[in-house]
Amino acid sequence: MRNVIVRDAGAAVEGIKDGHTVMVGGFGGAGLPKGVITAVLDKGVRDLVVISNNAGSSDDDLSLWFSAKIVRKIICSYPRSAQQFAEQYRAGTVELELVPQGTLVERIRAGGAGLGGFLSPVGVGTVFADGKEKVTVQGHEFLLELPLHADFTFIKGHLADSLGNITYNKSARNHCVVMATAGDTVAVEVDRIVEVGELDPENIVTPCVFVDRVFTRNL
């Protein structure tokens, strides 16, 4: 029987390389896989492209990656409150692609669904339109927003079984659910692992077909 449980966060991030694109779930601290944050640092990788809602706001989140200067570019919707990122951005040592939050989620969804992109009215006539292809449909102008995909997706769940079926703790699901569909390797940090059959099928949010690795963090 399929079993995706790995021993720890280090095993969950095995194979990550310099220059990889990684998605990291979470809305602030909710749904943030903190065990992964440290494990990636331990791998010593550099030049990561990070896709996340924000760029860190405390001492134990993505701020650690910026402090270690392992991020080359971040694609996010809310970089404010991220001191380490802000210092590097002002110094010109890290790139920022700022994306409206709804557009960010839909670009990830498009990547997970194998779509070539989608048309959005958001940003038409603003700086967000710079460099983007414009398409007119029935007299209205739209921007072609391209899909986002990652080499690794790191997210935080609540419960998992050994097959990799995942539930979440209320709003901690946030970006995690759609991100699970858009990574080549999807690693999920969970609070607890249960036996196959213990999860109510109606409560499973991310089915095991999207999940490659599951581990529990030792708090």
C-alpha positions as MATLAB code, in Angstrom:
seq = 'MRNVIVRDAGAAVEGIKDGHTVMVGGFGGAGLPKGVITAVLDKGVRDLVVISNNAGSSDDDLSLWFSAKIVRKIICSYPRSAQQFAEQYRAGTVELELVPQGTLVERIRAGGAGLGGFLSPVGVGTVFADGKEKVTVQGHEFLLELPLHADFTFIKGHLADSLGNITYNKSARNHCVVMATAGDTVAVEVDRIVEVGELDPENIVTPCVFVDRVFTRNL';
ca = [
       0.000    0.000    0.000;
       1.166    3.524   -0.769;
       2.866    5.250    2.156;
       4.148    8.827    1.899;
       5.254    9.308    5.511;
       8.850   10.497    5.896;
      10.842   10.671    9.111;
      11.208   14.450    9.469;
      11.353   17.846    7.768;
      14.840   17.148    6.441;
      13.565   14.142    4.515;
      10.571   16.136    3.339;
      12.776   18.704    1.571;
      15.265   16.179    0.195;
      16.166   16.996   -3.397;
      15.724   20.749   -3.212;
      18.416   22.503   -5.249;
      19.834   25.943   -5.907;
      17.527   27.979   -8.134;
      14.420   25.933   -7.462;
      10.991   27.541   -7.333;
       9.153   26.756   -4.107;
       5.625   27.497   -2.943;
       5.094   28.028    0.772;
       1.585   28.001    2.211;
       0.308   30.148    5.006;
      -1.424   33.423    5.728;
       0.827   34.969    8.310;
       1.448   32.142   10.781;
      -1.743   30.238    9.925;
      -0.932   27.273    7.721;
       2.795   28.038    7.650;
       5.014   24.905    7.679;
       7.625   26.167   10.133;
       9.494   22.880   10.287;
      10.212   23.162    6.583;
      11.572   26.688    6.944;
      14.436   25.443    9.116;
      14.979   22.273    7.089;
      15.511   24.241    3.877;
      18.067   26.414    5.637;
      19.916   23.286    6.747;
      20.197   22.137    3.115;
      22.291   25.202    2.275;
      20.487   25.983   -0.991;
      20.638   29.406   -2.651;
      18.875   31.545   -5.265;
      15.372   30.299   -4.519;
      12.294   31.731   -6.193;
       9.585   31.784   -3.525;
       5.841   31.933   -4.148;
       3.930   32.820   -1.000;
       1.236   35.125    0.296;
       3.741   37.252    2.189;
       7.464   37.633    2.790;
       7.590   36.970    6.522;
       6.614   38.962    9.576;
       8.283   37.286   12.573;
      11.525   35.595   13.585;
      10.504   32.026   12.721;
       8.948   32.335    9.271;
      10.220   33.270    5.788;
      12.203   36.074    7.411;
      14.762   33.369    8.237;
      15.321   32.719    4.528;
      15.816   36.403    3.820;
      18.173   36.730    6.780;
      20.230   33.885    5.292;
      19.998   35.557    1.854;
      18.902   32.397    0.068;
      15.999   34.002   -1.834;
      16.611   35.528   -5.271;
      13.003   36.467   -6.013;
       9.651   36.382   -4.273;
       6.235   36.354   -5.912;
       3.687   37.455   -3.320;
       0.743   39.708   -2.572;
       1.707   41.175    0.802;
       5.399   41.939    1.368;
       4.709   44.543    4.060;
       5.718   43.841    7.687;
       8.680   41.876    6.309;
      11.713   43.749    7.603;
      14.404   41.407    6.317;
      12.863   41.337    2.852;
      12.382   45.118    2.812;
      16.043   45.776    3.596;
      17.215   43.510    0.787;
      14.660   44.849   -1.678;
      15.779   48.417   -1.051;
      19.372   47.294   -1.501;
      18.471   45.682   -4.823;
      19.580   42.197   -3.788;
      16.193   40.496   -4.070;
      13.492   40.728   -6.742;
       9.793   41.237   -6.066;
       6.871   40.333   -8.299;
       3.861   41.877   -6.588;
       0.585   40.149   -7.439;
      -2.942   40.981   -6.200;
      -4.008   38.230   -3.833;
      -6.899   36.870   -5.884;
      -4.747   36.893   -8.997;
      -1.988   35.054   -7.146;
      -4.342   32.257   -6.109;
      -5.825   31.954   -9.586;
      -2.373   31.828  -11.205;
      -1.482   28.954   -8.880;
      -4.768   27.239   -9.661;
      -4.071   27.607  -13.376;
      -0.658   26.031  -12.870;
      -2.170   23.108  -11.016;
      -4.867   22.618  -13.648;
      -2.408   22.664  -16.540;
      -3.895   25.813  -18.058;
      -1.933   28.286  -20.143;
      -3.181   31.205  -18.076;
      -6.372   33.210  -17.675;
      -7.786   36.613  -18.542;
      -8.244   39.069  -15.682;
      -9.562   42.642  -15.576;
      -7.589   43.307  -12.382;
      -4.762   45.768  -12.982;
      -5.882   47.059  -16.381;
      -4.710   50.651  -16.734;
      -2.270   50.377  -13.803;
       1.398   49.492  -13.364;
       0.338   45.843  -12.935;
      -0.344   45.813  -16.673;
       3.238   46.702  -17.608;
       4.814   43.990  -19.737;
       1.669   41.841  -19.861;
      -0.221   40.788  -22.943;
      -3.587   42.540  -23.273;
      -6.608   40.831  -24.790;
      -9.885   42.493  -25.747;
     -13.039   40.421  -25.308;
     -16.438   41.866  -26.234;
     -15.052   45.362  -25.987;
     -13.430   44.896  -22.580;
      -9.684   44.735  -22.007;
      -8.122   41.960  -19.945;
      -4.613   41.017  -18.910;
      -3.247   37.583  -19.686;
      -2.035   36.228  -16.349;
       0.375   33.313  -16.635;
       0.220   30.159  -14.477;
       2.521   29.518  -11.533;
       4.134   26.161  -10.848;
       6.828   25.047   -8.420;
       9.541   22.436   -8.069;
       8.515   22.019   -4.420;
       5.359   22.930   -2.536;
       5.540   23.140    1.260;
       2.284   23.390    3.195;
       0.850   22.822    6.660;
      -2.081   20.484    7.319;
      -3.816   19.267   10.457;
      -4.336   15.515   10.019;
      -2.988   13.081    7.435;
      -3.106    9.368    6.836;
      -0.250    7.314    5.411;
      -1.726    7.583    1.920;
      -1.358   11.365    2.066;
      -4.956   12.478    2.454;
      -4.961   15.836    4.263;
      -7.336   17.847    6.440;
      -6.721   21.396    7.664;
      -7.414   23.403   10.787;
     -10.099   25.862    9.714;
      -8.669   28.946    7.968;
      -5.156   27.495    8.089;
      -6.022   25.851    4.773;
      -5.788   29.286    3.013;
      -3.347   29.064    0.063;
      -2.249   25.548    0.999;
      -5.107   23.824   -0.801;
      -4.477   25.295   -4.231;
      -0.691   25.148   -3.827;
      -0.900   21.386   -3.294;
      -2.024   21.044   -6.907;
       0.821   23.042   -8.432;
       4.092   21.498   -7.248;
       6.234   18.706   -8.682;
       6.960   17.517   -5.144;
       4.424   18.336   -2.442;
       5.526   17.985    1.185;
       3.001   18.464    3.982;
       3.770   19.138    7.638;
       0.912   17.950    9.839;
      -0.003   17.889   13.519;
      -0.831   14.199   13.573;
      -0.880   11.120   11.365;
      -3.808    8.712   11.657;
      -4.559    5.290   10.270;
      -6.018    4.872    6.809;
      -9.799    4.921    7.135;
      -9.890    7.203   10.193;
     -10.430   10.362    8.179;
     -13.995   11.101    7.207;
     -13.889   11.240    3.380;
     -16.180   14.282    3.505;
     -13.538   16.150    5.545;
     -10.569   15.400    3.307;
      -9.614   18.648    1.584;
      -6.431   17.637   -0.253;
      -6.620   14.107   -1.667;
      -3.562   11.904   -1.569;
      -3.056   12.054   -5.336;
      -1.481   15.505   -4.861;
       0.782   14.614   -1.929;
       4.280   13.109   -2.089;
       5.611   13.466    1.476;
       4.068   13.854    4.920;
       5.768   14.387    8.266;
       4.975   15.524   11.776;
       6.977   18.283   13.374;
       8.481   17.742   16.811;
       7.457   20.853   18.726;
];
